[in-house]
Structures are given as C-alpha cells and as structure tokens.
Amino acid sequence: MSLAELIFSYVAVLLGALCAVGVYQEFRQRHFKPAPSKDQIFRCQKCGYVYTDDPDVDRSRCSHCGKLNEAIEF
C-alpha cells in the first residue's frame, strides 16, 4: 500500500465518520422537536395579552380582561 493510498483511506474513513455523526444528530433533533400546535393565536385588543385557544374556536375571551377577540391571521 503506497503512502497516497494510505492517506486517502484515512481521510475517507474520517469523512465517513463525520457524515455518520451528522446524520445521527439530525435524526435525534427531529425526534425531540415538539410537534407544531394547531391552536389558534389571539391578541387582546384591549390589554395586548397574547394567548392561544383551541383550533375550532373563532373568537376567544381574554383571560386577563375578559374582552372577546378574533384570531390572528398570519
């Protein structure tokens, strides 16, 4: 085995290990990310409080001041 082949195999093994660690980290990160919530987001027009409520609710009452608010559209 020549010196060039030895260096090439060493670099190839290191790059392969680095790719394997990257793939492993990506799978771990996907597994532990929280699932997106389907709740609607509301912002009170009176006091400015931001809160969420169930996805089937069109209007929701603010828990701070009691004003009825529409959902925020993004």
Steps between C-alpha positions, in 0.01 A plus 500: 500500500651829394506816708238670280258208543555500874428875530195469273353214705565691825321812368213292358444324833501831690255661256274194520499518879425871491206443265369220721511729807316772305224262392468368855466854641235589241289197593535579872399862445193406298393251766509751785349805327152578628213447260348820366188605687173542313371748756401845376684808624306795638613850599274705721410836346442654841798389715737355236525155664597221256348156562391182321174310484364186333516480119120480463439833680448810280478752785649466845467692824819654646589345834637833631228752419211294359478666155391277211766487224545367147785264411818643348551415132861455382 
